[in-house]
């Protein structure tokens, strides 16, 4: 199944490929160039369809856990001062998304969006420590019914040039729902209160909407 963000991209690529293949068909009606063009076009369409794939995963039921918002690899687990919204020290868990990962981002816990802000920025390598604050990014703070707050930051990288966030400030959200989409991978950071029991460590693989990241008993 292809994600909705892929429809426009796939339609545009198909239109271009049809025109190019038509030119090859007219220019080389019996040549190898025509068939080569068609084969390349099919491979491109297959790749784009795979890139925008939407996996069918079970609805999460672990309300006592914060689940992974993205597929990828745990890049860092550290503590640092967060000047945006909180203005205090937070534990950060960073998930690096490669180009081959599913590019959908999921909501890690239920509640409502207390804060949401988009920041245009640079496109340095997502593994760089400064990418969290300097790159193009979209930040939300989810507040649970108990008043607990978690910041989620979608960060663009070198290849990713568009960060999409669906819920807006004040919107109710459900764990496992769609948070957004980062085209061509990149990074998602989670910011927890200090002292949170983190369940992952650098190098661990995550499956979005499935892998528990931290215990929810703060």
C-alpha positions in Angstrom: 0.0 0.0 0.0 1.3 3.4 -0.9 1.1 6.4 1.5 -0.9 9.4 0.5 2.2 11.6 0.3 3.4 9.4 -2.6 0.5 10.0 -4.9 1.4 13.4 -6.1 5.1 12.4 -6.5 4.2 9.2 -8.3 1.8 11.0 -10.7 4.4 13.6 -11.6 7.0 10.9 -12.3 4.6 8.8 -14.3 3.8 11.8 -16.5 7.5 12.6 -17.2 8.3 8.9 -17.9 5.3 8.6 -20.3 6.6 11.6 -22.3 10.2 10.3 -22.4 9.1 6.8 -23.3 6.9 8.2 -26.1 9.9 10.1 -27.5 12.0 6.9 -27.4 9.1 4.9 -29.1 8.9 7.4 -32.0 12.7 7.8 -32.3 13.6 4.1 -31.9 10.5 2.1 -32.7 12.4 -1.2 -33.1 15.6 -0.4 -31.2 17.0 -1.5 -27.9 16.8 2.1 -26.7 13.0 1.9 -26.6 12.9 -1.2 -24.5 15.7 -0.1 -22.2 13.7 3.1 -21.5 10.6 1.2 -20.7 12.6 -1.1 -18.3 14.2 1.8 -16.6 10.8 3.5 -16.2 9.3 0.4 -14.6 12.2 0.3 -12.2 11.8 3.9 -11.2 8.0 3.5 -10.6 8.7 0.4 -8.5 11.3 2.3 -6.4 9.0 5.3 -5.8 6.2 2.9 -4.8 8.5 1.1 -2.4 9.8 4.4 -1.0 6.3 5.6 -0.1 5.2 2.3 1.2 2.7 2.2 4.1 3.1 -1.0 6.2 0.1 -2.6 7.9 1.1 -2.7 11.6 -1.1 -3.5 14.6 -2.6 -0.7 16.7 -0.4 -0.3 19.8 -2.0 -1.1 23.2 1.0 -0.4 25.6 -0.3 2.8 27.2 2.4 2.5 29.8 5.1 2.9 27.2 6.1 5.7 24.8 6.4 3.9 21.4 8.9 4.6 18.6 7.7 7.4 16.2 9.8 6.1 13.4 11.7 3.2 11.9 15.5 3.6 12.2 18.4 3.3 14.5 18.9 4.9 17.9 21.6 7.5 17.3 22.0 9.0 20.8 20.5 8.8 24.3 21.7 11.9 26.3 20.6 14.8 28.4 20.7 18.5 27.3 19.2 21.9 27.9 16.1 22.4 25.7 15.4 26.1 25.1 12.3 25.6 23.0 9.0 25.5 25.1 10.5 23.8 28.2 13.6 25.9 29.0 15.0 23.1 31.2 17.1 19.9 30.9 15.5 17.0 29.1 16.6 13.4 28.2 16.8 13.1 24.5 16.4 9.9 22.4 17.4 10.4 18.7 16.3 8.0 16.0 18.2 8.2 12.7 16.1 7.3 9.6 18.1 6.1 6.6 16.8 6.3 3.0 15.7 2.7 3.1 13.5 3.1 6.2 9.7 3.7 6.1 9.3 7.5 6.1 6.1 7.7 8.0 6.2 9.2 11.6 3.8 8.0 14.2 2.4 9.5 17.4 4.2 8.0 20.4 1.5 8.5 23.0 -2.1 9.6 23.3 -3.1 13.1 24.4 -3.4 16.5 22.7 -1.0 18.8 21.0 0.0 21.5 23.5 2.5 23.1 21.1 3.5 22.9 17.4 6.0 24.9 15.5 7.8 24.6 12.1 11.3 26.1 11.7 12.9 26.5 8.3 16.6 25.8 8.5 19.6 24.2 7.0 20.1 20.6 5.7 23.3 19.4 7.2 23.8 15.6 7.8 21.2 14.4 10.2 23.7 12.5 12.4 25.5 15.8 13.2 24.9 16.9 16.8 23.8 20.4 15.6 21.2 19.2 13.1 18.5 19.0 15.9 18.6 22.8 16.3 19.8 24.1 13.0 18.1 22.0 10.3 14.6 22.4 8.9 12.4 20.9 11.6 8.9 20.6 13.0 8.3 20.3 16.8 5.3 19.2 18.7 4.7 18.8 22.4 2.1 16.1 23.3 0.4 16.4 26.7 -1.3 13.3 28.1 -4.5 13.4 30.1 -2.4 13.2 33.2 -0.5 16.4 32.3 2.7 14.6 31.2 4.5 16.3 28.3 6.7 14.8 25.6 8.4 16.8 22.8 8.8 15.2 19.4 10.9 16.9 16.8 11.0 15.8 13.1 14.3 16.9 11.5 15.2 17.1 7.8 18.7 16.1 6.7 20.9 16.4 3.6 18.4 14.6 1.3 15.2 15.3 3.1 13.8 18.6 1.9 10.3 18.5 3.3 9.0 17.9 6.8 5.2 17.3 7.1 3.3 17.4 10.4 -0.4 16.6 10.4 -1.9 17.5 13.8 -1.9 21.2 14.8 -1.9 22.8 18.2 -4.9 21.8 20.3 -5.7 18.7 18.3 -6.4 15.4 20.2 -4.1 12.6 19.1 -4.0 8.8 19.6 -0.9 6.7 20.1 0.0 5.0 16.8 -1.8 7.6 14.7 0.1 9.4 12.0 2.2 12.3 13.1 3.6 13.2 9.7 6.1 12.3 7.0 9.7 13.1 6.3 10.6 12.6 2.6 13.9 10.8 2.1 14.5 9.9 5.7 16.4 11.9 8.3 15.9 12.0 12.1 13.3 12.2 14.9 14.2 13.3 18.4 12.2 12.6 21.6 12.6 14.8 24.6 11.6 13.3 28.0 11.7 14.7 31.5 15.0 14.0 33.4 14.9 10.7 35.2 12.7 8.9 32.6 13.4 5.2 32.4 14.7 4.9 28.8 14.4 1.3 27.3 16.7 1.7 24.3 20.4 2.5 23.8 22.5 3.7 20.8 22.6 1.2 18.0 19.2 -0.4 18.7 16.9 -0.8 15.8 13.4 0.7 16.1 10.1 -0.2 14.4 7.7 2.7 14.2 4.4 2.2 16.0 5.9 -0.9 17.7 9.1 -0.5 19.6 8.8 0.8 23.2 11.2 3.7 23.8 10.5 4.6 27.4 8.3 3.7 30.4 5.3 6.0 30.8 5.3 5.9 34.6 7.1 9.2 35.1 
